[in-house]
């Protein structure tokens, strides 16, 4: 059982300073994380970001569509006829 528990956990090692050089010693932070829970959290975050991206894209498309409609509505009649 203990081996199975060990398989479910990953050892995550994060350095406090990503730009460390040889002259500086780094005191890293080590933390054990349940891999399944971590993956679930990452999946949730990815889905949230996808949802936000979709909303932003829809807002941008709507703004562009409104701008295009405004442009078309303000065209002189002759230019409007040329479009059709």
N, C-alpha and C positions, 0 to 999 in steps of 0.2 A: 504494500500500500504506500509505503514511504517513497519508493521508486516512482510509482505512478504520480504521486503528488509532486515529485521533483520534475517529472516530465511536463506537468501542467504549468510550471513556472519558468519564466525566463529571467536571466540576470541582465538587467539593464544598467549599463555603466555610462554615466554622463560626466563629461569633464566640465568643470566650472568655467574654463577658458578655452575656447576653440582655437585661439591663435597662440597657443603656448609655444615657447621656443626652448632649446636645450638648456639655457641658463636658468630657466624658471621651473621650479618643481610644482607639480599640479596635485592638489589634494582632490581626487575624484570623488564623486558621490555614487555609491552603489545602492541599488534598490531592487528587491525581488517583486516581480509583478506577475499576476495570473495571466498567462498568455491569452486564454479564451476571453477573459473580461477585457483585456487591453484591446484585442481585435474587435470585440463588440463595440467598445467605445470609439475606436477609429472608424468603424463602419457607420456608426451614428453620426459622427462628425462629417464624414464624406457625404452622407445623404443630406445633411443640413446644408452643407456648402453647395451641393447640386441644386437643392430647392431654391436657395438664395440666388444662384446664377440664373436659373430659369425665370425667376421673378424679375431680375434685372434685365434680362434679354427681352422679356415681354414688355416691360416698361419702355425700353429703348425702341423697340419696334413700334409701339403705340405712339411714342413721341415723333418718330420719323414719319409715320403714316399721317399724323396730324399736321406736321410741317409740310408734307407733300400736298395734302388737301388744301391747306391754307395757301400755298404757292399757286396751285391750280385755280383756286377761287379768285385770286387777285390778278390773274393774267388778263391782259387786254383781250377783248372779244375776238379779234383777228387771230391772235396766237392760240387762243382756246380752240378755234375752228381748225387750225392747223394740226392740233393734237388728235382730232378725230377723223 
